[in-house]
Amino acid sequence: MSERTEELSNKPFVARLSNVYLSILALFCFKLFVKISLNLLTYFYIVRGNRKEAARISAEFYDYGQKHGSWADRSPLHDAASQGRLLALKTLISQGHSVNALTIDHVTPLHEACVGDHVACARALIDAGANVNAFTIDGVTPLFNACAAGSVACTEILLENGAKPQSFECRPSPIHEATSKGHYGCVEALVSWGADVDVDIPHLGTALYTACVCQELECARRLLREGASVQKGKSLDSPLHAAAEKDFTAVVKLLLDFGADINGRNAEFQRPVDVAPPSSLSEGFLLTYEDLNPTLLVTPRRLDQLCRLGIRSCVGRDRLRLLSHLPLPNRLRNYLQFQ
């Protein structure tokens, strides 16, 4: 046995293992450097107008058709979509680049176009066959990105081309995302294409509950007009509990107009007035609104409120959107639609 072999055999196992990991890390860094350099070179050719050479480099060094999997593998199509460069995008598509190219996180060019609110790019990708229901490893769809960006146009294009308006329970919800950021136009588009306004995400509750937590008055109003349950929130917490706790008096008034139960109890057996901040506007309003007679279990409501709620209940949630088409006087139609 040579001295070199003997020296290696005498080294601790941990030291030898660390050398292996260092070699792997060095190889990974070298590969990453090469791929970043190629991406920069491709981008340089696109900027200079030499798209043919850019396509050749991409085709030679990136194997997107076979689902190449390095996280550095952002194609020129991803870059063009994220920056809204429609001409470059169409050129790359015509040269054969896959519109469903994936990064290791399963992000597609359509994801990039939607998150950037690049409507023309999104349309071009869809026309070329992009999967409108593709989802990343986190469950994010292009529709979710469009709602996050507040892009009503992208939202409608996706829905018109087969995007599912409602995600599975374990994936991020487009209607919750749009609601949390106050994008009521996206909320209306989702509902008009069949999204359930009362969909309940365990850690978020309903979209209406989210609107109350995030203090988005207009989204709360649109959801209620579309028939969202005024009592359904998160577990035993009602939307009114959330609005009162946030001292969001405008939504507290709105919820009561839509029939919220002022005496509802949460898991701690507290009413909305009990969770409102002490001496807050919401607490004062709730105390004024409720009947101070302790012998009554239900706060009496105005007759016009009861009539409106009764008519809307008879119409049914799925047909509320048809109220605007009924041959009724404008005043009566506005009354039924809370306008």
C-alpha positions in Angstrom: 0.0 0.0 0.0 1.4 3.4 -1.0 1.9 6.3 1.4 -0.8 8.3 -0.4 -3.4 5.5 -0.1 -2.5 4.9 3.5 -2.9 8.6 4.2 -6.4 8.7 2.7 -7.4 5.6 4.6 -6.3 7.2 7.9 -8.5 10.3 7.2 -11.7 10.5 9.2 -14.8 9.5 7.3 -16.4 13.0 7.8 -13.4 14.7 6.2 -13.6 12.5 3.2 -17.4 13.0 2.9 -16.9 16.8 3.0 -14.5 16.6 0.1 -17.2 14.8 -1.9 -19.8 17.5 -1.1 -17.3 20.2 -2.0 -16.8 18.6 -5.4 -20.5 18.4 -6.0 -21.0 22.0 -5.0 -18.2 23.1 -7.3 -19.8 21.2 -10.2 -23.2 22.7 -9.5 -21.7 26.3 -9.4 -19.9 25.7 -12.7 -23.1 24.4 -14.3 -25.1 27.4 -12.9 -22.5 29.8 -14.2 -22.7 28.3 -17.7 -26.5 28.4 -17.8 -26.7 32.0 -16.6 -24.1 33.0 -19.2 -26.1 31.4 -21.9 -29.3 33.1 -20.7 -27.5 36.5 -20.9 -26.1 35.7 -24.3 -29.6 34.7 -25.6 -31.1 37.9 -24.2 -28.3 39.9 -25.8 -29.1 38.5 -29.2 -32.8 39.2 -28.7 -32.1 42.8 -27.8 -29.9 43.2 -30.8 -32.6 41.8 -33.0 -30.9 38.6 -33.9 -33.7 36.3 -32.8 -32.6 33.5 -35.1 -29.3 33.1 -33.3 -31.1 33.4 -29.9 -33.4 30.6 -30.9 -30.5 28.5 -32.1 -28.7 28.9 -28.7 -31.8 28.1 -26.8 -32.6 25.0 -28.9 -29.0 23.7 -28.6 -28.5 24.2 -24.9 -32.0 23.9 -23.4 -34.1 20.8 -23.8 -37.5 22.2 -22.9 -39.4 19.7 -25.0 -38.1 17.0 -22.7 -38.8 18.9 -19.5 -35.3 19.9 -18.6 -35.2 20.6 -14.9 -32.6 23.1 -13.7 -34.0 26.1 -11.8 -31.8 28.3 -13.9 -33.7 27.2 -17.0 -35.8 30.3 -17.7 -36.3 30.3 -21.4 -36.3 33.4 -23.6 -40.0 32.9 -23.8 -40.3 33.4 -20.0 -38.3 36.6 -20.2 -40.3 38.0 -23.1 -43.6 37.2 -21.3 -42.5 38.7 -18.0 -41.4 41.9 -19.6 -44.4 42.2 -22.0 -42.3 42.1 -25.2 -45.0 41.0 -27.5 -43.0 41.1 -30.8 -40.2 39.0 -29.3 -42.7 36.6 -27.8 -44.4 36.0 -31.1 -41.1 35.6 -32.9 -40.0 33.0 -30.4 -43.3 31.1 -30.7 -43.0 31.1 -34.5 -39.5 29.7 -34.1 -40.8 26.7 -32.2 -40.3 27.6 -28.6 -42.7 25.7 -26.3 -45.3 27.9 -24.8 -45.6 25.4 -22.0 -41.9 25.5 -21.0 -41.4 24.9 -17.3 -38.9 26.0 -14.8 -38.0 23.7 -12.0 -40.8 25.4 -10.0 -43.2 24.7 -12.9 -43.6 28.3 -13.8 -44.8 28.8 -17.4 -44.5 31.8 -19.6 -48.3 32.3 -19.1 -47.7 32.6 -15.3 -45.2 35.4 -16.1 -47.5 37.3 -18.5 -50.4 37.2 -16.0 -48.4 38.4 -13.0 -47.1 41.3 -15.0 -50.6 42.2 -16.4 -49.4 41.7 -20.0 -52.7 41.0 -21.6 -51.5 40.9 -25.3 -48.7 38.4 -24.3 -51.2 36.2 -22.4 -53.5 36.1 -25.4 -50.7 35.2 -27.7 -49.6 32.4 -25.5 -53.1 31.1 -25.1 -53.7 31.2 -28.9 -50.5 29.2 -29.3 -51.7 26.5 -27.0 -50.6 27.5 -23.5 -52.2 25.5 -20.7 -54.4 27.9 -18.8 -54.7 25.6 -15.9 -51.0 24.9 -15.4 -49.9 25.1 -11.8 -46.6 25.6 -10.1 -45.2 23.4 -7.3 -47.0 25.7 -4.9 -50.3 25.2 -6.7 -50.4 28.7 -8.2 -52.2 29.0 -11.5 -52.1 31.8 -14.1 -55.5 32.8 -12.9 -54.3 33.2 -9.4 -51.4 35.4 -10.7 -53.9 37.5 -12.7 -56.1 38.0 -9.6 -53.0 38.9 -7.5 -52.0 41.5 -10.0 -55.6 42.9 -10.3 -55.7 42.2 -14.0 -59.3 42.0 -15.0 -58.5 41.6 -18.6 -56.1 38.7 -18.0 -58.6 37.1 -15.7 -61.4 37.2 -18.3 -59.2 35.9 -21.1 -58.2 33.0 -19.0 -61.7 32.2 -17.9 -63.0 32.5 -21.5 -60.4 29.9 -22.6 -61.2 27.3 -20.0 -59.4 28.3 -16.8 -61.1 26.9 -13.7 -62.5 29.8 -11.7 -62.1 27.8 -8.4 -59.1 26.0 -7.2 -58.9 22.8 -5.1 -59.0 23.3 -1.4 -55.3 22.6 -1.0 -54.2 25.2 -3.6 -54.2 29.0 -3.5 -57.6 30.4 -4.1 -58.0 33.1 -6.8 -61.1 34.6 -5.3 -59.5 34.9 -1.9 -56.4 36.5 -3.4 -58.4 39.0 -5.4 -60.5 39.8 -2.3 -57.6 40.3 0.0 -56.1 42.9 -2.3 -59.3 44.7 -3.1 -59.5 43.7 -6.8 -63.3 43.6 -7.0 -63.3 43.5 -10.8 -61.5 40.2 -10.7 -64.0 39.0 -8.0 -66.9 39.8 -10.2 -65.3 38.1 -13.2 -64.7 34.9 -11.1 -68.2 34.8 -9.8 -69.8 35.4 -13.2 -67.8 32.3 -14.5 -69.0 30.1 -11.7 -66.7 30.6 -8.7 -68.4 29.7 -5.4 -68.6 32.9 -3.3 -68.9 30.8 -0.2 -65.9 28.5 -0.8 -64.3 27.9 2.6 -60.5 27.6 2.9 -59.7 26.2 6.3 -56.9 28.6 7.3 -58.6 31.6 5.5 -62.4 31.1 5.9 -64.7 32.4 3.2 -63.9 35.2 0.7 -66.3 37.5 2.6 -64.5 36.8 5.9 -61.2 37.6 4.1 -62.7 40.9 2.9 -63.6 41.8 6.5 -60.1 40.9 7.8 -58.4 42.8 5.1 -60.8 45.7 5.4 -61.9 45.7 1.7 -65.3 47.3 1.7 -66.0 47.2 -2.0 -65.1 43.5 -2.3 -67.3 42.7 0.7 -70.2 44.6 -1.0 -69.7 42.8 -4.3 -69.6 39.4 -2.6 -72.8 40.1 -0.6 -74.6 41.3 -3.7 -73.6 38.1 -5.5 -75.2 36.1 -2.7 -72.4 35.3 -0.3 -73.6 34.0 3.1 -73.4 36.9 5.6 -73.0 34.4 8.4 -70.4 32.1 7.0 -66.9 33.0 8.0 -64.0 31.1 9.5 -65.0 28.2 11.8 -67.5 29.8 14.3 -66.2 33.3 13.7 -68.7 35.2 11.4 -67.7 38.0 9.1 -69.3 40.4 11.6 -66.9 39.2 14.3 -64.0 39.9 11.9 -65.3 43.4 11.0 -66.0 44.3 14.6 -62.6 43.1 15.7 -60.9 45.2 13.0 -63.1 48.2 14.0 -64.2 48.4 10.4 -67.5 50.3 11.0 -68.4 50.6 7.3 -68.4 46.9 6.8 -70.2 46.3 10.1 -73.0 48.5 8.8 -73.0 46.7 5.5 -73.2 43.3 7.1 -76.1 44.3 9.3 -78.0 45.6 6.3 -77.5 42.2 4.7 -78.9 40.4 7.8 -75.9 39.5 9.9 -76.8 38.1 13.3 -75.6 40.6 15.9 -76.1 38.0 18.6 -74.0 35.3 16.9 -71.4 33.6 19.1 -67.9 32.4 18.2 -65.9 29.6 19.6 -65.2 31.7 22.8 -68.9 32.3 23.0 -68.4 36.0 22.3 -70.7 38.2 20.3 -69.4 40.7 17.7 -69.7 43.6 20.2 -67.6 41.6 22.7 -64.6 41.3 20.3 -64.7 45.0 19.1 -61.9 47.2 20.6 -63.1 48.9 23.8 -64.5 52.4 23.2 -64.1 52.0 19.4 -66.6 53.2 16.8 -67.7 49.7 16.0 -68.4 48.9 19.6 -70.5 52.1 19.9 -72.4 51.4 16.7 -73.2 47.8 17.7 -74.3 48.9 21.2 -76.6 51.5 19.6 -77.9 49.0 17.0 -78.7 46.1 19.3 -81.8 46.0 21.5 -80.9 46.9 25.0 -83.8 44.9 26.4 -82.1 41.8 27.8 -85.4 39.7 27.6 -85.2 39.8 23.8 -83.0 37.2 22.0 -83.2 38.7 18.6 -82.6 42.3 17.6 -85.7 43.5 15.6 -85.0 44.7 12.1 -86.7 47.2 9.9 -89.5 46.0 7.6 -87.8 47.1 4.4 -84.7 45.0 5.3 -86.8 41.9 6.1 -88.7 42.3 2.8 -85.6 42.7 0.7 -83.9 39.7 2.3 -87.0 37.6 1.9 -87.3 38.4 -1.8 -83.6 37.7 -2.4 -83.9 34.4 -0.6 -86.8 33.4 -2.8 -84.9 34.3 -5.9 -82.0 32.2 -4.9 -78.3 32.9 -4.9 -77.7 31.5 -8.4 -80.2 33.8 -10.0 -79.4 37.1 -8.1 -77.3 38.2 -11.1 -80.5 38.2 -13.2 -82.2 40.8 -11.0 -80.9 43.6 -13.2 -82.7 42.1 -16.2 -86.1 41.9 -14.6 -88.8 44.3 -16.0 -89.0 46.3 -12.8 -88.8 50.1 -12.0 -85.2 51.2 -11.5 -85.9 52.2 -7.9 -87.2 48.7 -7.1 -84.4 47.0 -8.9 -81.8 49.1 -7.1 -83.5 48.3 -3.8 -83.2 44.6 -4.4 -79.6 44.9 -5.4 -78.6 47.0 -2.4 -77.7 50.0 -4.6 
